[in-house]
């Protein structure tokens, strides 16, 4: 009898231990691929009429989940990257419109918790390969107006939670070179040729620097990073913010003619190929089954006036709509400015060939990874980040995961989305001052002039935002504007103690 009691106790202890282990937080590898200016309608799994082959992103959607209502935190680059890495909207900082310029100081404060720092504290190896565009501690120009590029450059990615970094700060900003950790790779010493088809901002480059080599260089280093990490004894996080298909549009020779949407389409095809190289590296390294892979974009597609054959040109010239059926493009507060492709794969966890209509935002990465790894965030971290892990895993819920989502245009116009409704707190959602929606595009789709102080749309009954209901749905306007005011004054849009914004915020841009 005593022996039986001992055996029973041992079995109970083993069961409890096994149950405890099963309940431990999961720590998969995480690869987050952020394309630059990739439109909702560029990818085949989002647009059956796309003229661009994207087999690798499409395969990810088949093997995982495709989100139909995913949004970048901003309709332009820098603020999206800030929110993605901090879980905090960038309009709470000094940057309340546009992006930071060449040689700008860091936007992420040194004390701000980042996704990379969070994961590193949980034992992850963290790497960033690609476009940073969040500022560095660049050396000041010396005599003659030149900077000393032999010196280290502080306050870059390796000072914000990443163990290693390789990439270009911004491909169309000087200095024109790769950077590794806190140094330039080579010394920029040659004036870059400036022109529409080359460099658009004057500055120094390393000798023989070629824009067409940037994307392949990032792909090689990303693959090397995965191969090295796969051999290590730590889970790893690779943040891969690509430079494509943002201009300069420079597809490599082997991708020219791969699409039926011009050079831009070819560059998207090359971008998709990079995704394929990453997936192949994960498989070779034996870590594909324990890696969460996310592919998305930092905002909507670029328009005419900034690049040859911009998004509206491509509709006319090739019959390809980079924004799909959405209204607007990069910079706009309309859906085409910030609704983006978002696919994720995590074998054995994310149901294959699934679709989610949950409204999600890139700012949600912080809270999602914290939940995944069992971390309680500090009160001042991830203040605009929601945990979307249930949506990734296909769990059914009656309530939305986010109370509401704030959208922000290139020129600082605000919009707030809650449920079916979105309120644009400005007379027009168009921020493309040089071009905007061309008359033929607007007329063909039945868009009329906007005479109201703001714009209100029901995205379920009117997904292409043709019917402005601002004047008739006054209660809904008041409800959403009041919620936006609370998000501003509370310094956060998630539950928790109030926080301070870094600056005053002029969020209501409606005419009085």
N, C-alpha and C positions, 0 to 999 in steps of 0.2 A: 504493500500500500504506500509506504514511504517513497519507494522508487517511482511509483506512478505519479505521486504528488510532485516529485522533483522534475520528472519528465514534462508534466503538465505545466509547471512553472517555467521550464526552459522553453517550451513551445509558445507559451504566452509572451515571454520576453522576446523571442524571435519575431513573433507576429507584430508586437508593438514596435520593435526596431524596424521591421520592414515597412510598417505603416508610416513610421516617422520619416524614413528615407523617401517613401513615395510622396510625402507631403512637402519635401524640401523644394525650394524654388528651383526652377529649371534655368539652366544657363547655356543656351545654345550659342553658337557663333552667330554674329549678326553682320550682314553685308547690306549696306544702304547705298543704292546707286541713284544719284540725282542728276538726271539729264538737264540741260540748260535750254529753255525755250521750246521744249517738245510739246506740241499741241495735243489736245484731247482727241482730235480727229486724225492724227498722224499714224497712230498705231492700229494695226489690223483688227485686234480684238475689241477695239472701241468703234471702229468705222469700217464696215464691210466694203465701202466704196473707196477706201484709201488707195492711193496710187504708189504706196511705198511698202516694200516687203519688210516685215518685222517678225521673222519666224521665232526668234529667241524670246522676245517679250511675250509673244502670243503663246509660246510653249509654257512659259512661267504661269500664265493665266490658266492654262489647261491643267497644270500640275498643282495649282494653288487657288488663290482667290483674286477676283477682279472687283475693285471698288468702283462704283459708278458715280459716286457723289463725294469724291476726295478733292481737297482744296489746298493750294499753297497758301501760306499766311499772308502773302502779298502778291500783287500782280507784277512785281519786279524782283530782281535778284537778291541783293544784300539783305533786305529785311526778311525774306524767306529763310535764308541760311541762318540768320540770327535766331529766329523763332524755332527752327528745326533743332538747333543745337542747345538751346536754353529752355525751351518750353515757355517762352515769354514773347508776346508780340513786340516787334521792333518799334512800333509807334510809341511805346512807353519810354524810349530812349531819345537821344538827340536827333535820331534819324526819323523824320516824320514825313518825308517824301523823297522820291528818287532813290539813288544808290550812293554809296560813298565813292569818291573819286580816287585817282592815282595817289599813292603815298599817304593815304588817310591814316590817322591813328586808329587803334583798335576800337571796335564797336562793343565787343564783349568785355565787360569789366573783369578785372583780374579776380575778384571775389565771387563772380557769378558761376554757379554750378553749371557745368555742361554735361551733355549726354556722355561724352568721352570720359570726363572725370568721374562721373557716376559709375560707369562700367569699370574703369580702372580700379576704383575702390573695391569693386566686387571681384577682383582678380583677373580681369580681362586684359589682354594685350590690345592696345588701341592704335590704329593707324589711319591717317588721312592721305589720300592720293587724289589730286585734282585741283580744281579751282577753289580758292579760299574766299577772297573778296569780302573779308571782314576786318581788314586793317591790320597793320603791323606797327612796330616801333621803328619805322625806317630812320636811318641816319639823316641828319639835316644836311642840306647842301653846304658845301664849303666854298672856298674861294673859287670863282669862276662858275658858280652855280651847279657844280657837280657833286654827286654823293659818293661817299667812299664805300664801294661795294665789296671791299676786302674785309669789312667789319661784320660781326654777327648782327642779325636783325632780331631783336627781342620781341616778345609779346605776340608771336604768331601762334600757329596751331600747337606747337609743342609746349607752349605756356598756357594752353587752354584744355589740357587733358589728354592730348595725343602723345603717345610714345615716339611716333615718327611721322614725318610729313615729306611728301614729294609732290610737286606740281607747279602750276603757274598761278600767281596771285589772281590775275585776270588776263586772258589771252590777248585782249585788245587794249590793255593798259601797259605802259612801261613800268619796270624794266622788262624787256622782252628776253626771257630766259626761264629756265627751270629753277626752282628753289628746292633745297633739301634741308629739312629741319630748320635751322636758323641762318642758312647761308645761300647765296646765289650759286648756281652751278656754272662756273666760269664767271668772268668779269664783264658785265655789259660795258662796251667801250666804243661801239659803232652806232652812228645815227641810223635809225630805222627809216626806210622809205615810206612816206606818207601818201596815201591815196585810197580811193574807194575800193579798189580790189586788193589792197594790202593792209598797211597799218593805218588806223584812223586817228591816232594820237601820237604826236612827235615824242621821241624819247630814245634812250639808248638800248641796244640789243647786244647780245654776245655775237661774235663773228659767225657768219653762216647760219644764223637763226632762221628757220623756216616754219611758218605757221602750220603747214600741212603735216609737220612731224609731231605736233603737240599731242593730238589724240592717240596716235600709236604709241608715243612715249608713255602716256599715262596708262594705257592698256598693259604695256609690258610691266610697268612697275606694280600695277595692281595684281597681276598674275604672280609676280615674284613675292609680293607681300602675302598672298594666300598660301603659296607653296611653303614659305618659311613658317607661317603661323600654323599650318596644318601639321608640321613636324614638332611643334612645341607642346608643352603640357598645360597651356592655358586656353580657355575659350578666347575668341578674338572678335574684335569689332573693326570692320573696315568701312569707313565713310568714303565713298567714291563719287565726289561731285564732278561730273564730266564737264568739259568745255564745249560740248556739242549738243544740239545743232545750232547753238548761238553763232552769230557772225564773229569773225570772218568765216564764211562758209567755204571750207577747203577740204572736200572729200579727197581721199587718196586715190591714186590712179586706178587701183583695182576695183573701186566702188563707183567710178564714173559710168553713168548709164544703167546703174542697177535698179533705178526707180523710174517712174513715169511722171515725176514731179520736179524735174530739173535738178540743179546742183544741190539745192536744199534737201530734196528727197533722197539724193545719193548720200548726203551727209547723215541723214536719219538712218539710212540703211547701214552705214558704217557704225553709227552709235549702237544700233541693235547688235551688230557683230561683236562689239566690245562686251556687251552683256553676255553673249555666247561664250566669249573667251573666259569670262569670270566663272560662268557656270561649269565650263569644262575643267577649269583649274580646281574648283571645289570637288568635282568628281574624281579627278586624278589624285587629289590629296586624301581621298577617302572620308571627306567631311561633309559632303553634300546632304546626307541624311540628317545631320545635326546642325544645320545652318538655316537661319531665317534670312531669306533674301527679299529685299524690297526694291522695286524699280518705280520711279516716279519722275516728276519734272518740277522745276522751281517756279514756273508760271506758264502763262499761255504763249502762243507763237508770236514771233516778231512780225511787224506789219510793214507795209510799203513805206518808203521814205527813209528808212534806216538801212535796209538791205535791198540788194537787187533781187527781184522776185520774192517779195515779202508775202505774208499770208493772204492778203486780198489779191495780189497779183496772181498767186498760184490758183486761186479759184477761177480767174479768167483764162489764164494761160494753159493750165493743165487739167482743170476740172477737179482739183484736189483742195478740199477744205481742211486746213490744219486745225481749225477750231471745231470741226464737225458741224453739228447743227446749232451750236451755241452762239450767242451774240457776243461780239467783242473779241479782243485779242490782248496780248501783253500790254500792261499798264492800265487796262480798263477795270472799272469796278463791276462791269457786267461779267457774267459767268465765264465767257471765253478768256477772261484775263487771269482766272485763278482756278477754275475747275480743270483738273489735270488727270492723266492716266495714273493709276496706282495699282500695281499688282504685287502679290506677296506669295512666297512659297516656303513652307516649313513642313517637310515630309513627316507624316504620322501625326501632325498636330493641326495643320490647316487642311480642311477638306478639299480634295482635288476638284477641279472644274466647278468651283463655287463662285457665286456672285453675291456681293453685299451692296445694299442701297443705303447703308448707314452713312450719315454725314460725318466725315472725318477731316482732320487737318494735320499738316506736317508738324505743327507744334505739339501734337499728341505723342511724339516719339518718347519724350522724357518720362511721362507718367506711365506709358505702356511698358517700357523697359524696366522701370522701377517695379511695377507690379509683377512682371515676369521673373525678376530676380529677387523678389521679396524685400524690397527696400522701401522704407517710409521716407518720403521726401521732406526736407526741411520746409518750414512755413514759407520761406521766401524763394523757393525753387519751383520751377514748373508751374507758375501761377496761371498760365493759360493752356495748360496741357491736360488732356483727358485720357484716361486709360481705355484704349480701343482694343485691348487684348480679346475681350469677348467677341467682338466683330471679326477679328482675325481668325479665331478658332471656330467660328460658325455657331456660336451659342445664340439661342433664340431669346429675345428680350422684348418686353412690352414697352419699355421706356427708352428714349434715345440716350446714347452714351454721353453726348454733349448737350448742355442746355441750349447753347447757341454758339455761333461761330462769327467772328468779326473778319470782314474782308477789307483790304486796304489797297487803293490804287496807286499808280506811279506818282501822281501829283498830290497824294495825301487825302483823297476822298475816302470816306468811310462807308461801309455797308455792313448790315448785321442780318444774319440768317438764323431764323428759328423755325423749325418744322418746315412747312410748305412755303413760308413767306420770307422774302428778302427785301429789306428797306435800304435804299441808297440815299445817304444823307447829303445829297448834293443835287443840283438841277439836272446833271447828266452824268452817266457813267463812263463817258468817252474821255480818255486821257491822252489820246494820240493826236496831239496838237498839229503835228506836221502832216498827218494823213487822216487818221480816224476812219470811220466807216465811209467808204466812197459812196456817192449818191446812188450809183447803179446797184450796189450791194444792199443798201438800205431800202430802196424802192422795190427791188425784186422780192424782198421778204416782208413787205408791208409795214415797215417801220415809219411812224410819223414823227413830227417834231415833238420836243419835250418842253411844254410850257409851264409845267408844275415846278414847285420849289424842290421837290425830291422825286424819287421813283420808288414804287412799291409793286412787286410782282409776286404772283403765286406760281411757284416753279413746277407745281404738279399739273395745273391746268394750262400753264403758259410757259413751258420750259425754254422757249426761244425769246422770252421777254419782249413781247410785242405790245402787251396791253398794260400800260401804266395805270395802276389803280390807286395812286396816291390821293387823288381828290375825293374818291368815293369811300375808301376804307379808312376813315379817320381814326377809328378806335385801334385798328391794327398799327397804324403809323405811330400813335401815341405809345402803345405797348412796347414796340421795338425801340423807339427813341429813348424811352425811360430805362429800358434794360441796358442800352448802350451807355447811357449816362452813369448807371451804377457800375458797369465794368470799368469805366474810366476813373471814377472817384474812389472805387475800392482798390484800385491798383492790381486787380486780378479778375478773372472771369470764372474761376473755379472756387469751390468751397474752401474756406480758410480765413485766417486773420487778414485784415486790410494791409496792403503794402503801399509803398510810395512809388510813384512814377518818377523818372529821371528829369522830366520837364513838364511844363504845362502843355495840354493837348487841346487843340482847336478841332474837336471832332464833328461838330455840327456845322456843315458848310452850306446849309440851305439858305436861300435868300429870304430875308424877313419882310 
